[in-house]
């Protein structure tokens, strides 16, 4: 077999038969002869390619292969890669490289220090020392992505693909690597004893729980404990129904505000989240006196770097199910899901974002998956939405713009059984706009709701926090995304008022569509 054929077989055996890519000349020898059973999803910019793959990996929970060009293409993808790192998405980034004899002379399209380019973002990076090691290295990249739950990066010189495999190389096909990291019964019982002894326990839940399919189980655990629930700061997935009577909201992303929110609880159990992913620098005590924090995560790095609390590095899902087995049922009910307040109203021709989100809540099916990239409307979003299903919410995990439009493509490809809506701000839209073309080519029934307020709203809010109200570069007037979307082959409409918006949203999508709506400027709070 040729090295290329072996690589394709490795991918097939590991289920990496959907490839997201934007090819350059170095990648063509890998792509030739790609099996007909594979699905190649072309993106028009590397950032969009990674965004699509990130959404796909999160929605499937499996590794996915991303094929990028050498240094230039990989560099274009770095901003989007930050989101995949923070969402712990197992992307296997396979990058092309110049032929081996040309790398040392730094011929055009050489990636001079390929492994260093992707670091420190990726959890593992390599360039095989010889062609014969490529199949093994690719297998390792897949295992590393799955075991570490992070992107990996493999650079392969393009003359390697046509080389013949060495005798016995096919042994790599049969390799399996499994991890067993369940907590011991004694560890679960000790945690259950702590919860029984606590007078005022609270739960803080991270996006990993939704990614790993524990949404319903952790809801049952919260009800068993009758404990208030917060979502961890900087939330990228929703791990708990946001209208549940036990839900207290998303924790603020500052040290002092988190301590204030958790004050009064004697035990805080953090499941599937770092402690904590802060944003605004608002210093103070990490926890108020008398508050004990216990973190359960399978991310050893997150456990090691936490500034406060105790940590158990294990599978949070196994802990949740173990606790459900030994904690007693509670007969009392917790009440009905809360009802959102009437949305705030905009002025003039601009709707308030709350009006837009109320329209989505009222018109879209309950199992809709929302891919959200509108930072300045975050507070309005949580005040109006009612999300009760797993996999209902995706947000750029590191705050890197350009996630929303392409990630919606990845989610739609991964979950064709669910409606997908992208909620995109006009500032963010420009970073991943080419994802519209891919949505059109695959005729994906995605509804993009484009909120146009003419500014980088989150920056204006931050300017107020930082005392810098006179900075330039926050206004972005003159953008018409309906014209841009039509140019990419996407049906687009400008909703002039709330009645038209609701009527448009009530119509089923038979392909990608974009609805642009002018909105008032709001803050994330």
ChimeraX attribute file (.defattr): number of C-alpha atoms within 10 A of each C-alpha:
attribute: neighborCount
match mode: 1-to-1
recipient: residues
	/A:1	14
	/A:2	14
	/A:3	23
	/A:4	24
	/A:5	20
	/A:6	22
	/A:7	22
	/A:8	19
	/A:9	19
	/A:10	23
	/A:11	22
	/A:12	16
	/A:13	12
	/A:14	16
	/A:15	14
	/A:16	20
	/A:17	21
	/A:18	20
	/A:19	20
	/A:20	27
	/A:21	27
	/A:22	22
	/A:23	22
	/A:24	17
	/A:25	13
	/A:26	22
	/A:27	24
	/A:28	14
	/A:29	17
	/A:30	25
	/A:31	16
	/A:32	11
	/A:33	11
	/A:34	17
	/A:35	13
	/A:36	8
	/A:37	9
	/A:38	15
	/A:39	13
	/A:40	17
	/A:41	21
	/A:42	21
	/A:43	23
	/A:44	17
	/A:45	20
	/A:46	30
	/A:47	28
	/A:48	32
	/A:49	32
	/A:50	36
	/A:51	32
	/A:52	32
	/A:53	36
	/A:54	34
	/A:55	29
	/A:56	28
	/A:57	25
	/A:58	28
	/A:59	24
	/A:60	17
	/A:61	18
	/A:62	18
	/A:63	27
	/A:64	29
	/A:65	24
	/A:66	27
	/A:67	29
	/A:68	29
	/A:69	26
	/A:70	26
	/A:71	21
	/A:72	14
	/A:73	20
	/A:74	25
	/A:75	16
	/A:76	17
	/A:77	21
	/A:78	20
	/A:79	21
	/A:80	27
	/A:81	30
	/A:82	20
	/A:83	25
	/A:84	30
	/A:85	21
	/A:86	17
	/A:87	27
	/A:88	24
	/A:89	29
	/A:90	31
	/A:91	31
	/A:92	31
	/A:93	29
	/A:94	24
	/A:95	28
	/A:96	31
	/A:97	29
	/A:98	25
	/A:99	17
	/A:100	17
	/A:101	11
	/A:102	14
	/A:103	17
	/A:104	12
	/A:105	10
	/A:106	12
	/A:107	13
	/A:108	9
	/A:109	20
	/A:110	22
	/A:111	24
	/A:112	17
	/A:113	12
	/A:114	22
	/A:115	17
	/A:116	13
	/A:117	17
	/A:118	24
	/A:119	14
	/A:120	10
	/A:121	20
	/A:122	24
	/A:123	19
	/A:124	20
	/A:125	25
	/A:126	18
	/A:127	20
	/A:128	18
	/A:129	12
	/A:130	11
	/A:131	21
	/A:132	19
	/A:133	16
	/A:134	25
	/A:135	26
	/A:136	20
	/A:137	21
	/A:138	27
	/A:139	20
	/A:140	20
	/A:141	26
	/A:142	28
	/A:143	21
	/A:144	23
	/A:145	26
	/A:146	24
	/A:147	13
	/A:148	18
	/A:149	22
	/A:150	22
	/A:151	33
	/A:152	31
	/A:153	30
	/A:154	25
	/A:155	26
	/A:156	29
	/A:157	28
	/A:158	22
	/A:159	18
	/A:160	24
	/A:161	24
	/A:162	15
	/A:163	14
	/A:164	15
	/A:165	21
	/A:166	13
	/A:167	9
	/A:168	7
	/A:169	16
	/A:170	16
	/A:171	10
	/A:172	16
	/A:173	18
	/A:174	8
	/A:175	12
	/A:176	9
	/A:177	9
	/A:178	8
	/A:179	7
	/A:180	7
	/A:181	12
	/A:182	17
	/A:183	17
	/A:184	13
	/A:185	12
	/A:186	9
	/A:187	14
	/A:188	19
	/A:189	16
	/A:190	12
	/A:191	18
	/A:192	18
	/A:193	12
	/A:194	15
	/A:195	21
	/A:196	14
	/A:197	12
	/A:198	15
	/A:199	11
	/A:200	17
	/A:201	24
	/A:202	25
	/A:203	26
	/A:204	25
	/A:205	28
	/A:206	27
	/A:207	28
	/A:208	27
	/A:209	24
	/A:210	26
	/A:211	25
	/A:212	18
	/A:213	15
	/A:214	22
	/A:215	23
	/A:216	16
	/A:217	17
	/A:218	23
	/A:219	18
	/A:220	17
	/A:221	19
	/A:222	19
	/A:223	20
	/A:224	17
	/A:225	20
	/A:226	17
	/A:227	17
	/A:228	20
	/A:229	28
	/A:230	24
	/A:231	26
	/A:232	30
	/A:233	24
	/A:234	22
	/A:235	25
	/A:236	25
	/A:237	25
	/A:238	27
	/A:239	34
	/A:240	30
	/A:241	21
	/A:242	25
	/A:243	21
	/A:244	22
	/A:245	16
	/A:246	24
	/A:247	20
	/A:248	15
	/A:249	20
	/A:250	20
	/A:251	22
	/A:252	23
	/A:253	19
	/A:254	20
	/A:255	20
	/A:256	17
	/A:257	18
	/A:258	23
	/A:259	19
	/A:260	15
	/A:261	15
	/A:262	22
	/A:263	15
	/A:264	15
	/A:265	20
	/A:266	19
	/A:267	21
	/A:268	24
	/A:269	22
	/A:270	27
	/A:271	29
	/A:272	28
	/A:273	25
	/A:274	25
	/A:275	25
	/A:276	22
	/A:277	18
	/A:278	17
	/A:279	13
	/A:280	12
	/A:281	10
	/A:282	13
	/A:283	10
	/A:284	14
	/A:285	14
	/A:286	20
	/A:287	20
	/A:288	18
	/A:289	12
	/A:290	11
	/A:291	18
	/A:292	17
	/A:293	22
	/A:294	19
	/A:295	24
	/A:296	24
	/A:297	25
	/A:298	22
	/A:299	19
	/A:300	15
	/A:301	11
	/A:302	18
	/A:303	21
	/A:304	13
	/A:305	11
	/A:306	15
	/A:307	10
	/A:308	16
	/A:309	17
	/A:310	15
	/A:311	19
	/A:312	19
	/A:313	18
	/A:314	19
	/A:315	18
	/A:316	26
	/A:317	24
	/A:318	16
	/A:319	24
	/A:320	20
	/A:321	16
	/A:322	20
	/A:323	20
	/A:324	19
	/A:325	11
	/A:326	11
	/A:327	16
	/A:328	11
	/A:329	13
	/A:330	11
	/A:331	7
	/A:332	9
	/A:333	8
	/A:334	12
	/A:335	9
	/A:336	10
	/A:337	15
	/A:338	13
	/A:339	13
	/A:340	13
	/A:341	10
	/A:342	11
	/A:343	17
	/A:344	13
	/A:345	14
	/A:346	16
	/A:347	9
	/A:348	9
	/A:349	13
	/A:350	18
	/A:351	22
	/A:352	22
	/A:353	29
	/A:354	27
	/A:355	22
	/A:356	24
	/A:357	22
	/A:358	22
	/A:359	21
	/A:360	23
	/A:361	16
	/A:362	14
	/A:363	16
	/A:364	17
	/A:365	13
	/A:366	15
	/A:367	16
	/A:368	20
	/A:369	26
	/A:370	24
	/A:371	29
	/A:372	26
	/A:373	29
	/A:374	27
	/A:375	24
	/A:376	22
	/A:377	25
	/A:378	18
	/A:379	16
	/A:380	22
	/A:381	22
	/A:382	18
	/A:383	19
	/A:384	25
	/A:385	19
	/A:386	23
	/A:387	22
	/A:388	19
	/A:389	19
	/A:390	22
	/A:391	26
	/A:392	24
	/A:393	20
	/A:394	27
	/A:395	25
	/A:396	29
	/A:397	20
	/A:398	20
	/A:399	18
	/A:400	19
	/A:401	23
	/A:402	27
	/A:403	37
	/A:404	34
	/A:405	32
	/A:406	33
	/A:407	32
	/A:408	33
	/A:409	35
	/A:410	28
	/A:411	29
	/A:412	25
	/A:413	23
	/A:414	19
	/A:415	16
	/A:416	11
	/A:417	10
	/A:418	17
	/A:419	22
	/A:420	28
	/A:421	29
	/A:422	24
	/A:423	25
	/A:424	24
	/A:425	27
	/A:426	24
	/A:427	25
	/A:428	21
	/A:429	24
	/A:430	15
	/A:431	21
	/A:432	24
	/A:433	21
	/A:434	23
	/A:435	29
	/A:436	29
	/A:437	22
	/A:438	25
	/A:439	27
	/A:440	21
	/A:441	15
	/A:442	15
	/A:443	15
	/A:444	22
	/A:445	22
	/A:446	28
	/A:447	24
	/A:448	25
	/A:449	26
	/A:450	25
	/A:451	27
	/A:452	23
	/A:453	23
	/A:454	19
	/A:455	18
	/A:456	20
	/A:457	24
	/A:458	19
	/A:459	18
	/A:460	22
	/A:461	17
	/A:462	15
	/A:463	15
	/A:464	11
	/A:465	11
	/A:466	10
	/A:467	8
	/A:468	10
	/A:469	13
	/A:470	10
	/A:471	9
	/A:472	6
	/A:473	10
	/A:474	16
	/A:475	14
	/A:476	13
	/A:477	11
	/A:478	7
	/A:479	14
	/A:480	12
	/A:481	23
	/A:482	18
	/A:483	14
	/A:484	15
	/A:485	22
	/A:486	17
	/A:487	13
	/A:488	17
	/A:489	17
	/A:490	24
	/A:491	17
	/A:492	21
	/A:493	19
	/A:494	19
	/A:495	17
	/A:496	14
	/A:497	14
	/A:498	17
	/A:499	10
	/A:500	13
	/A:501	21
	/A:502	18
	/A:503	12
	/A:504	16
	/A:505	17
	/A:506	15
	/A:507	10
	/A:508	13
	/A:509	15
	/A:510	11
	/A:511	16
	/A:512	26
	/A:513	26
	/A:514	22
	/A:515	21
	/A:516	23
	/A:517	24
	/A:518	22
	/A:519	24
	/A:520	20
	/A:521	21
	/A:522	20
	/A:523	16
	/A:524	15
	/A:525	13
